Amino acid sequence: MERSIWTDERLDDMVASNETQFDVLHAEMREMRSEMREGFRELRDELSRVRRDMLHLTIGMIAAFAALFAALLAQSL
């Protein structure tokens, strides 16, 4: 196994390279967080629309059952 000698200059180069890579990683993470926030915002909006539609459907079904019950009650009298 070959041993290599790490001089101060090589270590400095490695540290600079790592810092650059971390800067790139941080930029990518910021971009990903921004995309995730936008995606969650869209998901919340869609879920809000689904909840509203379900409420309208429930109200319509209650009204239909009430009308059916009233018709059955009127027919039996």
C-alpha positions as CSV (number, residue, x, y, z in Angstrom):
1,M,0.0,0.0,0.0
2,E,1.4,3.3,-1.1
3,R,1.7,6.1,1.5
4,S,1.3,9.6,0.3
5,I,2.6,12.7,2.0
6,W,0.1,15.5,2.6
7,T,1.8,18.8,2.5
8,D,0.2,21.9,3.9
9,E,-0.6,23.1,0.4
10,R,-2.4,19.8,-0.5
11,L,-4.4,20.0,2.7
12,D,-5.3,23.6,2.0
13,D,-6.4,22.6,-1.5
14,M,-8.5,19.8,-0.1
15,V,-10.2,22.1,2.4
16,A,-10.9,24.7,-0.3
17,S,-12.4,21.9,-2.5
18,N,-14.6,20.7,0.4
19,E,-15.8,24.2,1.1
20,T,-16.8,24.7,-2.5
21,Q,-18.6,21.4,-2.5
22,F,-20.5,22.3,0.7
23,D,-21.4,25.7,-0.8
24,V,-22.9,23.9,-3.8
25,L,-24.7,21.4,-1.5
26,H,-26.2,24.3,0.6
27,A,-27.4,26.1,-2.6
28,E,-29.0,22.8,-3.8
29,M,-30.7,22.3,-0.4
30,R,-32.0,25.9,-0.4
31,E,-33.5,25.3,-3.9
32,M,-35.0,22.0,-2.8
33,R,-36.6,23.6,0.3
34,S,-38.1,26.3,-1.9
35,E,-39.5,23.7,-4.2
36,M,-40.9,21.7,-1.3
37,R,-42.5,24.8,0.2
38,E,-44.2,25.5,-3.2
39,G,-45.3,21.9,-3.5
40,F,-46.8,21.9,0.0
41,R,-48.6,25.2,-0.7
42,E,-50.1,23.6,-3.8
43,L,-51.1,20.5,-1.8
44,R,-52.7,22.6,0.9
45,D,-54.7,24.5,-1.7
46,E,-55.9,21.3,-3.4
47,L,-56.9,19.8,0.0
48,S,-58.8,22.9,0.8
49,R,-60.7,22.6,-2.5
50,V,-61.4,18.9,-1.8
51,R,-62.8,19.8,1.7
52,R,-65.0,22.5,0.2
53,D,-66.3,20.0,-2.4
54,M,-67.0,17.4,0.2
55,L,-68.9,19.9,2.3
56,H,-71.0,20.9,-0.7
57,L,-71.7,17.2,-1.4
58,T,-72.6,16.5,2.2
59,I,-75.0,19.4,2.3
60,G,-76.6,18.3,-1.0
61,M,-77.0,14.7,0.3
62,I,-78.6,16.0,3.5
63,A,-81.0,18.1,1.5
64,A,-81.9,15.2,-0.7
65,F,-82.5,12.9,2.2
66,A,-84.6,15.6,3.9
67,A,-86.7,16.0,0.7
68,L,-87.1,12.2,0.4
69,F,-88.1,11.9,4.1
70,A,-90.6,14.7,3.6
71,A,-92.1,13.1,0.5
72,L,-92.4,9.7,2.3
73,L,-94.0,11.4,5.2
74,A,-96.5,13.3,3.0
75,Q,-97.4,10.1,1.1
76,S,-98.1,8.2,4.3
77,L,-100.5,10.8,5.6
